[in-house]
Protein backbone atom coordinates (compact mmCIF):
# COMPACT_ATOMS: atom_id res chain seq x y z
CA UNK A 1 0.00 0.00 0.00
CA UNK A 2 1.33 3.42 -0.96
CA UNK A 3 1.60 5.80 1.98
CA UNK A 4 -0.56 8.93 2.05
CA UNK A 5 1.67 11.92 1.39
CA UNK A 6 0.77 14.64 3.89
CA UNK A 7 1.74 18.31 4.10
CA UNK A 8 1.31 20.11 7.46
CA UNK A 9 0.65 23.87 7.56
CA UNK A 10 0.35 25.83 10.82
CA UNK A 11 2.06 28.98 12.06
CA UNK A 12 2.47 27.51 15.58
CA UNK A 13 5.61 25.32 15.70
CA UNK A 14 4.29 23.45 18.75
CA UNK A 15 1.10 22.53 16.91
CA UNK A 16 3.12 21.36 13.91
CA UNK A 17 5.35 19.29 16.17
CA UNK A 18 2.35 17.69 17.84
CA UNK A 19 0.68 16.91 14.53
CA UNK A 20 3.92 15.54 13.11
CA UNK A 21 4.39 13.26 16.09
CA UNK A 22 0.78 12.11 16.00
CA UNK A 23 0.42 11.55 12.25
CA UNK A 24 3.98 10.43 11.61
CA UNK A 25 3.35 7.42 13.83
CA UNK A 26 0.79 6.01 11.40
CA UNK A 27 2.22 3.34 9.11
CA UNK A 28 0.22 4.53 6.10
CA UNK A 29 0.97 8.27 6.39
CA UNK A 30 4.19 9.99 5.28
CA UNK A 31 4.75 13.63 6.25
CA UNK A 32 6.46 15.11 3.21
CA UNK A 33 6.75 18.71 4.38
CA UNK A 34 5.78 21.44 6.83
CA UNK A 35 5.02 25.14 6.38
CA UNK A 36 4.27 28.03 8.73
CA UNK A 37 2.50 30.28 6.22
CA UNK A 38 -0.01 29.79 3.44
CA UNK A 39 2.33 31.64 1.08
CA UNK A 40 4.73 28.70 1.22
CA UNK A 41 2.12 26.04 0.47
CA UNK A 42 2.13 26.32 -3.33
CA UNK A 43 5.91 26.03 -3.85
CA UNK A 44 6.15 23.31 -1.20
CA UNK A 45 3.31 21.36 -2.80
CA UNK A 46 5.13 21.55 -6.14
CA UNK A 47 8.22 19.98 -4.58
CA UNK A 48 6.57 17.37 -2.36
CA UNK A 49 3.39 16.44 -4.33
CA UNK A 50 1.19 15.76 -1.27
CA UNK A 51 -2.05 13.79 -1.45
CA UNK A 52 -3.51 15.73 1.49
CA UNK A 53 -2.79 19.13 3.04
CA UNK A 54 -3.75 19.57 6.71
CA UNK A 55 -3.81 23.32 7.25
CA UNK A 56 -4.74 25.88 9.89
CA UNK A 57 -7.44 28.22 8.60
CA UNK A 58 -6.11 31.25 10.53
CA UNK A 59 -2.51 32.29 10.01
CA UNK A 60 -0.98 35.80 10.23
CA UNK A 61 0.45 35.77 6.71
CA UNK A 62 -1.50 34.08 3.94
CA UNK A 63 -4.35 32.31 5.70
CA UNK A 64 -5.65 28.83 5.08
CA UNK A 65 -8.65 30.07 3.14
CA UNK A 66 -6.56 31.89 0.54
CA UNK A 67 -4.09 29.01 0.35
CA UNK A 68 -6.96 26.56 -0.17
CA UNK A 69 -8.40 28.63 -3.01
CA UNK A 70 -5.00 28.78 -4.69
CA UNK A 71 -4.36 25.05 -4.29
CA UNK A 72 -7.77 23.91 -5.48
CA UNK A 73 -7.53 26.13 -8.56
CA UNK A 74 -4.55 24.07 -9.74
CA UNK A 75 -4.71 21.10 -12.05
CA UNK A 76 -4.87 17.81 -10.12
CA UNK A 77 -4.73 19.54 -6.69
CA UNK A 78 -4.24 17.80 -3.34
CA UNK A 79 -7.16 17.36 -0.96
CA UNK A 80 -7.32 20.00 1.79
CA UNK A 81 -8.46 19.53 5.38
CA UNK A 82 -8.68 22.64 7.52
CA UNK A 83 -7.86 22.94 11.19
CA UNK A 84 -10.20 25.31 13.01
CA UNK A 85 -11.63 26.11 16.44
CA UNK A 86 -15.21 26.71 15.25
CA UNK A 87 -17.92 24.35 13.95
CA UNK A 88 -19.77 26.97 11.90
CA UNK A 89 -17.57 29.76 10.66
CA UNK A 90 -17.94 31.94 7.56
CA UNK A 91 -14.32 31.27 6.62
CA UNK A 92 -14.93 27.53 6.80
CA UNK A 93 -17.93 27.91 4.50
CA UNK A 94 -15.88 29.87 2.00
CA UNK A 95 -13.14 27.25 2.11
CA UNK A 96 -15.64 24.44 1.50
CA UNK A 97 -17.03 26.35 -1.47
CA UNK A 98 -13.46 26.70 -2.73
CA UNK A 99 -13.04 22.93 -2.67
CA UNK A 100 -11.73 21.94 0.77
CA UNK A 101 -12.70 18.37 1.60
CA UNK A 102 -13.68 19.24 5.16
CA UNK A 103 -12.32 20.33 8.49
CA UNK A 104 -11.35 19.05 11.92
CA UNK A 105 -11.42 20.94 15.18
CA UNK A 106 -8.08 21.53 16.86
CA UNK A 107 -9.25 19.68 19.98
CA UNK A 108 -10.24 16.59 17.97
CA UNK A 109 -8.82 13.37 19.49
CA UNK A 110 -5.61 12.24 17.72
CA UNK A 111 -7.12 9.01 16.38
CA UNK A 112 -9.92 10.98 14.70
CA UNK A 113 -7.46 13.35 13.01
CA UNK A 114 -5.54 10.37 11.63
CA UNK A 115 -8.84 8.87 10.44
CA UNK A 116 -9.80 12.20 8.82
CA UNK A 117 -6.60 12.22 6.76
CA UNK A 118 -7.24 8.65 5.65
CA UNK A 119 -10.86 9.36 4.72
CA UNK A 120 -10.01 12.44 2.68
CA UNK A 121 -7.23 10.59 0.88
CA UNK A 122 -9.83 7.95 -0.03
CA UNK A 123 -12.16 10.60 -1.44
CA UNK A 124 -14.60 10.99 1.45
CA UNK A 125 -15.37 14.44 2.93
CA UNK A 126 -14.68 14.98 6.62
CA UNK A 127 -18.06 16.37 7.66
CA UNK A 128 -20.62 14.48 9.70
CA UNK A 129 -24.31 15.04 8.88
CA UNK A 130 -24.67 16.97 12.15
CA UNK A 131 -21.81 19.33 11.37
CA UNK A 132 -23.02 19.63 7.78
CA UNK A 133 -26.40 20.78 9.07
CA UNK A 134 -24.72 23.34 11.35
CA UNK A 135 -22.86 24.76 8.37
CA UNK A 136 -26.03 24.81 6.28
CA UNK A 137 -27.91 26.64 9.03
CA UNK A 138 -25.10 29.16 9.26
CA UNK A 139 -25.13 29.63 5.51
CA UNK A 140 -28.89 30.20 5.52
CA UNK A 141 -28.42 33.54 7.21
CA UNK A 142 -26.19 34.78 4.42
CA UNK A 143 -27.76 33.14 1.35
CA UNK A 144 -29.50 35.82 -0.70
CA UNK A 145 -32.26 35.31 -3.26
CA UNK A 146 -29.70 35.76 -6.02
CA UNK A 147 -27.69 32.84 -4.66
CA UNK A 148 -30.79 30.64 -4.64
CA UNK A 149 -31.69 31.60 -8.20
CA UNK A 150 -28.13 30.97 -9.38
CA UNK A 151 -27.99 27.58 -7.63
CA UNK A 152 -31.31 26.50 -9.15
CA UNK A 153 -30.13 27.55 -12.59
CA UNK A 154 -26.97 25.45 -12.23
CA UNK A 155 -28.98 22.42 -11.15
CA UNK A 156 -31.00 22.47 -14.36
CA UNK A 157 -27.98 20.75 -15.93
CA UNK A 158 -28.96 17.56 -14.05
CA UNK A 159 -31.56 15.02 -15.06
CA UNK A 160 -34.21 13.94 -12.54
CA UNK A 161 -32.24 10.97 -11.18
CA UNK A 162 -29.05 12.98 -10.79
CA UNK A 163 -31.03 15.67 -8.99
CA UNK A 164 -32.42 13.06 -6.56
CA UNK A 165 -28.90 11.82 -5.86
CA UNK A 166 -27.63 15.38 -5.37
CA UNK A 167 -30.35 16.09 -2.81
CA UNK A 168 -29.56 12.83 -1.00
CA UNK A 169 -25.88 13.83 -0.86
CA UNK A 170 -27.00 17.18 0.53
CA UNK A 171 -28.85 15.38 3.30
CA UNK A 172 -25.58 13.74 4.33
CA UNK A 173 -26.43 10.21 3.16
CA UNK A 174 -23.68 7.76 2.28
CA UNK A 175 -23.60 5.98 -1.08
CA UNK A 176 -25.03 2.83 0.55
CA UNK A 177 -27.85 4.81 2.16
CA UNK A 178 -28.66 6.53 -1.13
CA UNK A 179 -28.69 3.17 -2.90
CA UNK A 180 -31.18 1.78 -0.39
CA UNK A 181 -33.43 4.83 -0.50
CA UNK A 182 -33.47 5.24 -4.28
CA UNK A 183 -33.45 1.51 -5.12
CA UNK A 184 -30.23 1.38 -7.10
CA UNK A 185 -26.83 -0.25 -6.69
CA UNK A 186 -23.96 1.47 -4.89
CA UNK A 187 -22.00 1.41 -8.16
CA UNK A 188 -24.84 3.25 -9.89
CA UNK A 189 -24.92 5.83 -7.10
CA UNK A 190 -21.19 6.41 -7.51
CA UNK A 191 -21.70 6.90 -11.25
CA UNK A 192 -24.45 9.45 -10.65
CA UNK A 193 -22.33 11.32 -8.08
CA UNK A 194 -19.45 11.46 -10.55
CA UNK A 195 -21.77 12.81 -13.25
CA UNK A 196 -23.18 15.44 -10.87
CA UNK A 197 -19.68 16.60 -9.99
CA UNK A 198 -18.68 16.78 -13.65
CA UNK A 199 -21.83 18.53 -14.87
CA UNK A 200 -21.76 21.13 -12.09
CA UNK A 201 -17.96 21.55 -12.15
CA UNK A 202 -17.67 20.76 -8.44
CA UNK A 203 -14.80 19.17 -6.52
CA UNK A 204 -16.51 17.04 -3.89
CA UNK A 205 -19.71 15.99 -2.10
CA UNK A 206 -19.57 18.90 0.31
CA UNK A 207 -19.93 21.34 -2.56
CA UNK A 208 -22.92 19.35 -3.86
CA UNK A 209 -24.51 19.66 -0.41
CA UNK A 210 -23.90 23.41 -0.28
CA UNK A 211 -25.36 23.91 -3.76
CA UNK A 212 -28.52 21.92 -3.02
CA UNK A 213 -28.99 23.89 0.17
CA UNK A 214 -28.45 27.21 -1.61
CA UNK A 215 -31.14 26.12 -4.09
CA UNK A 216 -33.57 25.46 -1.25
CA UNK A 217 -33.94 21.79 -2.15
CA UNK A 218 -33.21 20.44 1.34
CA UNK A 219 -35.89 22.66 2.84
CA UNK A 220 -38.35 21.36 0.26
CA UNK A 221 -37.51 17.77 1.23
CA UNK A 222 -38.07 18.58 4.91
CA UNK A 223 -41.45 20.14 4.08
CA UNK A 224 -42.54 17.08 2.10
CA UNK A 225 -41.51 14.75 4.92
CA UNK A 226 -43.33 16.96 7.41
CA UNK A 227 -46.55 16.63 5.42
C-alpha positions in Angstrom: 0.0 0.0 0.0 1.3 3.4 -1.0 1.6 5.8 2.0 -0.6 8.9 2.0 1.7 11.9 1.4 0.8 14.6 3.9 1.7 18.3 4.1 1.3 20.1 7.5 0.6 23.9 7.6 0.3 25.8 10.8 2.1 29.0 12.1 2.5 27.5 15.6 5.6 25.3 15.7 4.3 23.5 18.8 1.1 22.5 16.9 3.1 21.4 13.9 5.4 19.3 16.2 2.4 17.7 17.8 0.7 16.9 14.5 3.9 15.5 13.1 4.4 13.3 16.1 0.8 12.1 16.0 0.4 11.5 12.3 4.0 10.4 11.6 3.3 7.4 13.8 0.8 6.0 11.4 2.2 3.3 9.1 0.2 4.5 6.1 1.0 8.3 6.4 4.2 10.0 5.3 4.7 13.6 6.2 6.5 15.1 3.2 6.8 18.7 4.4 5.8 21.4 6.8 5.0 25.1 6.4 4.3 28.0 8.7 2.5 30.3 6.2 0.0 29.8 3.4 2.3 31.6 1.1 4.7 28.7 1.2 2.1 26.0 0.5 2.1 26.3 -3.3 5.9 26.0 -3.8 6.2 23.3 -1.2 3.3 21.4 -2.8 5.1 21.6 -6.1 8.2 20.0 -4.6 6.6 17.4 -2.4 3.4 16.4 -4.3 1.2 15.8 -1.3 -2.1 13.8 -1.4 -3.5 15.7 1.5 -2.8 19.1 3.0 -3.8 19.6 6.7 -3.8 23.3 7.3 -4.7 25.9 9.9 -7.4 28.2 8.6 -6.1 31.2 10.5 -2.5 32.3 10.0 -1.0 35.8 10.2 0.5 35.8 6.7 -1.5 34.1 3.9 -4.4 32.3 5.7 -5.7 28.8 5.1 -8.6 30.1 3.1 -6.6 31.9 0.5 -4.1 29.0 0.4 -7.0 26.6 -0.2 -8.4 28.6 -3.0 -5.0 28.8 -4.7 -4.4 25.0 -4.3 -7.8 23.9 -5.5 -7.5 26.1 -8.6 -4.5 24.1 -9.7 -4.7 21.1 -12.1 -4.9 17.8 -10.1 -4.7 19.5 -6.7 -4.2 17.8 -3.3 -7.2 17.4 -1.0 -7.3 20.0 1.8 -8.5 19.5 5.4 -8.7 22.6 7.5 -7.9 22.9 11.2 -10.2 25.3 13.0 -11.6 26.1 16.4 -15.2 26.7 15.2 -17.9 24.4 14.0 -19.8 27.0 11.9 -17.6 29.8 10.7 -17.9 31.9 7.6 -14.3 31.3 6.6 -14.9 27.5 6.8 -17.9 27.9 4.5 -15.9 29.9 2.0 -13.1 27.3 2.1 -15.6 24.4 1.5 -17.0 26.3 -1.5 -13.5 26.7 -2.7 -13.0 22.9 -2.7 -11.7 21.9 0.8 -12.7 18.4 1.6 -13.7 19.2 5.2 -12.3 20.3 8.5 -11.4 19.1 11.9 -11.4 20.9 15.2 -8.1 21.5 16.9 -9.2 19.7 20.0 -10.2 16.6 18.0 -8.8 13.4 19.5 -5.6 12.2 17.7 -7.1 9.0 16.4 -9.9 11.0 14.7 -7.5 13.3 13.0 -5.5 10.4 11.6 -8.8 8.9 10.4 -9.8 12.2 8.8 -6.6 12.2 6.8 -7.2 8.6 5.6 -10.9 9.4 4.7 -10.0 12.4 2.7 -7.2 10.6 0.9 -9.8 7.9 0.0 -12.2 10.6 -1.4 -14.6 11.0 1.5 -15.4 14.4 2.9 -14.7 15.0 6.6 -18.1 16.4 7.7 -20.6 14.5 9.7 -24.3 15.0 8.9 -24.7 17.0 12.2 -21.8 19.3 11.4 -23.0 19.6 7.8 -26.4 20.8 9.1 -24.7 23.3 11.4 -22.9 24.8 8.4 -26.0 24.8 6.3 -27.9 26.6 9.0 -25.1 29.2 9.3 -25.1 29.6 5.5 -28.9 30.2 5.5 -28.4 33.5 7.2 -26.2 34.8 4.4 -27.8 33.1 1.3 -29.5 35.8 -0.7 -32.3 35.3 -3.3 -29.7 35.8 -6.0 -27.7 32.8 -4.7 -30.8 30.6 -4.6 -31.7 31.6 -8.2 -28.1 31.0 -9.4 -28.0 27.6 -7.6 -31.3 26.5 -9.1 -30.1 27.5 -12.6 -27.0 25.5 -12.2 -29.0 22.4 -11.1 -31.0 22.5 -14.4 -28.0 20.7 -15.9 -29.0 17.6 -14.0 -31.6 15.0 -15.1 -34.2 13.9 -12.5 -32.2 11.0 -11.2 -29.0 13.0 -10.8 -31.0 15.7 -9.0 -32.4 13.1 -6.6 -28.9 11.8 -5.9 -27.6 15.4 -5.4 -30.4 16.1 -2.8 -29.6 12.8 -1.0 -25.9 13.8 -0.9 -27.0 17.2 0.5 -28.9 15.4 3.3 -25.6 13.7 4.3 -26.4 10.2 3.2 -23.7 7.8 2.3 -23.6 6.0 -1.1 -25.0 2.8 0.6 -27.9 4.8 2.2 -28.7 6.5 -1.1 -28.7 3.2 -2.9 -31.2 1.8 -0.4 -33.4 4.8 -0.5 -33.5 5.2 -4.3 -33.4 1.5 -5.1 -30.2 1.4 -7.1 -26.8 -0.2 -6.7 -24.0 1.5 -4.9 -22.0 1.4 -8.2 -24.8 3.2 -9.9 -24.9 5.8 -7.1 -21.2 6.4 -7.5 -21.7 6.9 -11.2 -24.4 9.4 -10.6 -22.3 11.3 -8.1 -19.5 11.5 -10.6 -21.8 12.8 -13.2 -23.2 15.4 -10.9 -19.7 16.6 -10.0 -18.7 16.8 -13.6 -21.8 18.5 -14.9 -21.8 21.1 -12.1 -18.0 21.6 -12.2 -17.7 20.8 -8.4 -14.8 19.2 -6.5 -16.5 17.0 -3.9 -19.7 16.0 -2.1 -19.6 18.9 0.3 -19.9 21.3 -2.6 -22.9 19.3 -3.9 -24.5 19.7 -0.4 -23.9 23.4 -0.3 -25.4 23.9 -3.8 -28.5 21.9 -3.0 -29.0 23.9 0.2 -28.5 27.2 -1.6 -31.1 26.1 -4.1 -33.6 25.5 -1.3 -33.9 21.8 -2.1 -33.2 20.4 1.3 -35.9 22.7 2.8 -38.4 21.4 0.3 -37.5 17.8 1.2 -38.1 18.6 4.9 -41.5 20.1 4.1 -42.5 17.1 2.1 -41.5 14.8 4.9 -43.3 17.0 7.4 -46.6 16.6 5.4 
